[in-house]
Amino acid sequence: MVTPTGFTRCTITKNNNMLWCKKGILLVLGFAALLTMGIECTPKMPDPQECDAVNRHAIIEPDYAGIILPPNIAPMNFIIREDGRAYYVCISAERGQDIRIYSRSPVIKIPMKAWKNLLNMNRGTSLQIAIFVQDDQDKWRRFTLIENRIAKEEITSHLVYRIIPPLYQYFDKMHLYQRDLRTFAERTIAFNKSMGYNCINCHSFHDYNPDRMLFHMRAGAVGTSMILLYDGDVFKIDTKTSFNRATSYRSWHPRGDVVAFAFNDVKQLFHALGENRDVFDIVSDLLVYNVATNTISTSPKISTDERMETYPEWSPDGQYLYFCSAPGMDSYDKTQHPYKQMKYDLMRIAYDLDNDSWGDIEPVLQASDLDLSVAHARFSPDGNYILLCLSEYSYFPLYRPESDLYLLDTRRNSLRKADPLNSSAAESYHAWSEDGRWIVFSSKRRDGLCTDLYFSYFDGEGHFGKPFILPQRDPERHRKLFRVYNIPEFVNGLVKVRPQRLIRAAWSSKIPAKLDPGVSKTTSQIEVPMYEPFQ
């Protein structure tokens, strides 16, 4: 079979109608023109009965075999990692037209409209991918059929994440993006080049609402502050007071009135041997920021020197604030560096928003009894489960290769590994979709250095599907983009505020947050001692 110079076969439907494409423009060549050129109009595709059967799946990248996929996900383009001179793929389901792709390239790009139609018509059923590879002797090989399942439940439409270099010292190019998961559309929310080359971090949304968002800016020409988007308004808030340093890790209360924050004095260690880097706090407490009154308050129970608190997370009913907690600096063995001694437990404290009153602290998961440390405890929307990270020490699982995801059943108070999500590399930050049927999480499993985003289906009864990587228009982008995907958060629509408005807000004057008069303590200034050894 001959293909016109510069053209690639895009799709062939069941009745063998053909579409040719060049540079994204579809051209339909008439039958008479094809005959004039001496090209077959209906070339013979591989006959499964005449092919050499290969008793395994074709190797494809990314690995999109044996997964459960959302019915509204963008085309899951892939690369066939099998030697050949031509490739033929047939994607089929119970209803609708097959998607048939012939390509001289192993890069398989699935047409958007045909893909959407096929998935939408076959919710709750299976999707098959047949792959054929032609060798240099024009002989076709047929690989074992790949079977996936199309879920009934859609995934929340948009995802917001930060993309940064793997080496944190260089943040000259730091973007905050939003991606439409139904397509490949990716738009910039904020770009630090326009904000004085600062660090932009810790973005968060109230109840998946793109109109209620916050993120932090640190250092750079615009200084340290919080950008708050709230129902069409944009504010630049200075959250530092006589009580606290600038805020960091955050969680919106379900009602949207307040946000819980941690404020930390973060230190980093760099190792000549073994692990590259470690993160630890010497001071870490919690506070609550009232959006309507621009006021910061707290309770001595969650802001003392005896313990360090971080990663606040409200329960879905708003009655409890969950957080990670470890003993304060004075409790560690002074003959060695404390970073490996720091093991965080999961705690909670009751909170009455209407009366701004606090209850008593209760232990939820004493990970230190397991000789482990907990981080990133995130509730499922129904409140039945908490997905969290456990690692050997620290509260920063991104740098802990042994970090794995665990599922805590809040009804039965039972804990187990959240397999098949885990790998031999670090699993870290994660988030639930709006209906609790999908999760997204960060993992270094692809190369051990860059962090990619993976998705998994959750059945609501404690079971996850095989994870799959974020689909890209160019399936080679994961290798080409030497960057880290960071802090994925689901939102149910576009962040409509234009980047130009955020830039103006970043360069504007800060609005200082007020400190609740009932909070009189000044933040402790603890000096970190020089512990040895550092390796």
N, C-alpha and C positions, 0 to 999 in steps of 0.2 A: 504494500500500500504506500502511496506517495502523498506527502503533505506539501501544499504550496509553500514556497520559500517565505520564511518570516511568519508563518501562521502556525497556530497550535489548535488541535481539536479541543473544544471546551466541553460540549455535552452531546450525547447521542441518546435520544429518547427511545422508547420501546419500538416505535414504528420506524426507527432509523432516520428520522429527519436530522439534518446536521446543521450545526452552527460553527462557523469559524470565527476566530477572534484575533485581533492584532492591537496591542497597546490598549486593551480594555474596550475597544470599539468592535461591536459585533457586526459582521458582514455576512449576509446570506448570498452565497454564490448560486446563481441559477443553474439548472441542469444543463442547458445548452452551453453555457460558458464552461462548465466543468468538462463536457465532452470535447469542446474545442481545445482545451488545455491538455486533454489526454489523461485526466484524473478520474479515478473511480468515484462515482457519486455515493454508492452504498458499499464501502469496503467491508470485507469479511472480517468480523470480529472473532476472537478466539472461541472455538467450540469446546466447552468443558469436557466433552467426551474424547476429544482428540488431544487434549493437553496432558503433559506429564504432571501427575498429582504429587504435590509436596506435602508430607504429613506434618505440617506445622503452620502456624500463622506466619505471614510475611512480617518481617521486622519493619515497623513503622515508627516514625518519630514526629511528634510526641506519641507516647503510648496511649492510643485511644481504643484499646481492645478490652472487652469485658467490663465496661463501665456503665453507669446509669447516668444519662444526660438529660438536661432540662429541655422541654419541648420548645423553648424560646431562645436557645443558645445560638450564637453565631456559628457559621460553618466551621467544622473542626478540621481544618486543612492539615495535611501531614506530608511527610517525606517517606517514600518507600526506600528503605535501606537494603535493597537487593540489587545485585549487578544485572544490568539488562540494557537493551537498546530501545525498548518501548515498553509502555505500561498501560494496562487497561484495568479500570476500577468500575464496579457496578455496586451502587448503594440502593438497597431495596427494603421494602416493608410490606405489610399485608395490603395496604390500600395506597392508591396513587401511583404515579409514574416513577419508574426507576430513574436514578441519576447515573448516567453512563459517561465515563471520562476516558478518553484516549490521549496519551501524552508521550512525547519523546523524552520528557524530563521526569525524574522521579518525584518532583514536587507536585503534589496533587492539590489543586485549588477548586473547591466545590462551589458551584453557582448559588448565590444567595437565595434567589426566589424559589428555585427548585428544592433547595434544602429546607427552607421554612415551610413550604407546602407539605413536604413529605413528613416532617416531624409533627406538624400540627394535626395532620390527618391520622396519626398513629400513636397518639398519647396512650401510655399504658401497655404498649406492645413492644415487640423487638425490632431492631434495626440491624440488617445484615450488610457486611462489606465484603465483596468478593474481589480478590486481587489476582491479576495475571501479569506475568513478566515474560517478555520475549528476549531470547538470547541471540547471540551473533549469527546463529544458523537458522534464524526465523522460527525457532521452536518455542511454543508457549508453555510456561509452567503455571499450574493452578495451585494456589495455596489454600490451606484450610480456611473456611469461612469465619470471619470475625463477627461475633454477635454481641450487640449492645442492647440496652433496654432504654426506652424513652419513658421518662417519668410522666405522671399526670400533672404534677405540680410544677409551675413555672418558677424560675429563679428571679429574685428581686432584680429589677431591670438595670440598675447602674451600680458601679463600683468606683470608689474613690481611693486612691493610693498615692504614695509618694515614691518617686524614683530618685535614687541617690547613687553616687559611686560606691564601690565596695570598700574603699579606703576613706574613713570618715574625715580625715584631715583635709580632704579636698572637697569642699562643698560649693565650688564656684558655679556648678550647674545642678541645681536642685529644683525639681518640679513637683507640683501637686496636680495630679491629673484626675479626670473623671472619664470612665469608659462605659459606653453603652454595651452591655453584655449581649444584647440581641444582634448587634452589628459589630463592626470593627472601629466605630467612631470613637476617637479619643480626643478630649479637649482639655486645654490647660486651665486650671483654676488659679494657680499662682506660680510665679517663676521668680526665684530669689535674685536673679540678675537685675530685675527691675525694683528690687527692694533692698538695695545696698549690699548685695551678696551676703545676706544673713542666713541663718539656719531656720527653715520653716518646718514645724513638726507638730505632732500630737493633735492632728485634726480629729474632729468628732461631730456627731449629728444627734439631734434629739429625735428619737423615735423614727429613724430612717427618713426624716424630713430634710430635703435639700435646702429649705429656706431657713433652717435653724442649725447653724454650723459655727464652730470655733476652731482656730488653730493658733499656735504660738510662733512668735518670731524671736530669735535670740541673736545678740551681737549684731555685727554689721552696722551700716550707717544709720539705720532707723532705730537702733536700740532694741531692748528686750521688752516685749509686751504681748498682749493677746488680741487677735482680731476676732471680733464677734459679729456674726451675721444673724439677725433676728427679725424674721418677718419683713424683709425688705430694707431694714436699716443696717448700717455697718458702723461699728465702733472700734476704736483702738484703746484697749484697757490696760492700764498699768496695775497688775495684780500684786505687786510687791508692796508690803506694808511694814510697819515696825515689828509686826509679829512674824511675818513669813517672807521668805525669798520668793522669786517668781515661781508661778505654778507650772506643773507639767502634766503628769498622767491624770486623766479626767473621766468622769462618768456623769451623764445627764440624768437627773431625776425623771421618772416617767411622766410627771406632770409638766416638766419643762420650766419650772419656776427657779430651780437651783441646779448648780453643777458641783459635784464633789471633785476636789483636786488633791493631788499630792504635791508637796514642795520638798525638793531633795537637794542635798549637797552631794553631787555625783563626782566620784573619782574613777579614773581608769588606769589599769596596769597593762604594760606591754612586756611580753615575755621574749627572751632570746631563744628559749627552747620550749617545745610543747605547744600549749595553746597560744594563739597570737595575742589575745587581749582578754581582759576581764573588767567587769564593771561592778562597783559597789558604792554604797552610800555611807557617809559618816553622820548625816542628819537626814531624817525623813519623817514627816508628819502629814496629817490630813486636815483639810478645811472644807468649808462649804461656801460657795459664792452665789449670792442672790442676784439673779439677772435683773429683776425689776428695780431693786434698790441700790444696786452696785455696791453691795456690802459683803464683807468677808467675816465669817464667824467659825467657831469650832467648839470642841469640847476637850477638856484636859485628858479625857480618857483615850483620845486618839492623837494627842499631840504632846507627849511627854518624852523626856530623854531616856527613860528606862527601856523603851522599845522604839523600833522604827517601823512606820506604816507606809504602805505604798499601794498602787494599783487599786483604787476604789472602784467598786461596781455595785450599783443599786440592784436590789431584787426587783423583779417585774412589777410587784405590787407597791413598791416604794417604801415599804415598812422597815427594811433593813439596808444598811450599808455594809457590804462585804469588802474585805481588804486583805492584803498580804502583810504579815507582821513578823519581825525577827527581833531578838534581843538587841539592846543598844550597844554602843561601842565599848562601854566600860565592862561588859560581861565577858569579853573574849580573852583568850590566853595571850598575854603581851609578849611572849617569847617568839611568836610567829605572826605572820601577817594575818589579819582577820578575814580576808576575803573568802577563803575556803571554809571558814567556820560559820559563815552566815547562811542559815537555813530558815526559810520563811514558811510560816504556817498560814492557813486560811482562817480568818476570824470574821465575825459580824457584830454589828451593834444596832440596836433598834433606834429608829428616828421618827419623830412626829413632826412632819413638815409644818402643819398648821400652828403648832405651839413652839416650834423650833426647840424641841427638847430631845435629849438623848437617853437611851437606856443603858444596859450593862453589856460589856463585851462577852461574847460567847465563842468558844472554839468550834470550828466547822470541820476542818481537816488538819490534823497535826502531822504535817508531812515530815517534820524533823524527827518524829518517832520512827519513821521509815528510813531515816538518814537521807532524806531528800528535801528539796526546796520547791515551793509552789510559786507560780506566776501566772498572769493573764487569766484569771478566773472570769469566764463570760457565761452569763445565763442564757439558756434557750428561752425564746419568747413566752412559752407556757410556764416557765419556772420549774419544770420537772428535772432539768439537767444543768450541770455546770461543766463546761469544757475548759480544761486548764492544762498548763504545762508543769511537768515535774522534771527537775534536773538535779545534779549532784549538789550544787550550791548556787548561791546568787539569785537575784530576781530578774536576770537579763538572759533568758534562754537562747537568744539569737547567737550568742558566742559559746554556747555549751553544746558540743556535738551529740552528747547523750540525751539531750532534751527531747522528750516525747509528749504526745497529747494523751490525756486521761479524761475519762468521763465519770463525773460524780452524779449518781442518782440521788436527788434531794429527798425523794419520797421514802426510799429504802436505806439511805445513808450508806450506799455501797459504791466502791471505787474500782474501776478496771481500766486497763489500757484501751485506748480508742483505736484499736486495729480495725481495718487495714491502713490507717492514716500514716503510721509511723515508718521511719526509715533509719538507716545508720547515720544520717546527718541530722542537723538541728531542725526541729519543728518548733515554730514559735507563734507569733501573733495570729489570732484567728477571730472570726466574727460569724454570727448567725444571720441567715436571711430573714426577711420579715415574717414569713410563716413558719420558720424553724425547720424547714425541710432541706435546706442546703447550708453548708458551711464553706467558708474560704479560709485558708491558712497559709502561712509562709513556710517555705522549706528550702534547705540548701542541698537537697538530694541530687540535683542534676549535676553539679560539678564541685560541691563542697565549699564554694566561695560566694557565688551570686545567689541571691534569694529570689525565688519565683513564687507565683501564686497558684495554689491548687484548690480544686473544688471537690466536694463529695456530697452525695445524697445521704440524708438521714431519715430513717423510717419512723421516727417518733417513739420507738420502743428500744432504743439503745444501740441500734446497728447502723453502721456506715457503709457506703459503697466504696469501691476502689476509687482513689483520688485521680483527678486528671488536671493537667496544666491549663492555664488561661489560653483559650484559642486565639491565634493571631492570623491576620491576613496572609502574612509571609511566615510559614511555619519555621523558617530558619532564623527568625528574629530573636528567639531565645539565646541562640549562640552568638549572634551578631551584637546584641545589646549587652555590653559588659557593665551591667548596672544591677542594683538591688531594688526589688519591689518591697515596699515598706508600709505597714499599717493599713491593710485593706479594710474598708468599711462599706457595707451595702447602703444604698439610698434608693428611694423609689421614684426618682426623677432627676432631671438636670439641676445642677447648681446654676441658677440663672444670673447671679451677680457677675458682671463682666470683670475680667482681670484688671482693666484700667481703673475701675472703682476701688478695687482692693489695693492697688498701687497707691492711689491718692490717699486712702486711709492709712497705709503703712507710713507715708511721709508726713502725716498730720501730727498734731500734738496729742499726747497721751491724756486719757481721762483717768485720773487716779482712783482706784477702788478705795472705799471707806472701810475702816476696821470697826467691827462691832465694839461699842464701849465696854461690853462685858468681857472682852478678851484683853487682858492686860499684860500677858507674858510677852517678853521680847525673845525672839528666836535665839536659841543657844548657839554659841560660836565654838564648835568643837574642832580643835586642831588635830589632824590625822598624824599619828606618830610614825616614825620611820621604822617599819618592821623589817626584819630580815629572817629568812632569805626571800628574794623576790621571784626566783625561778619556779 
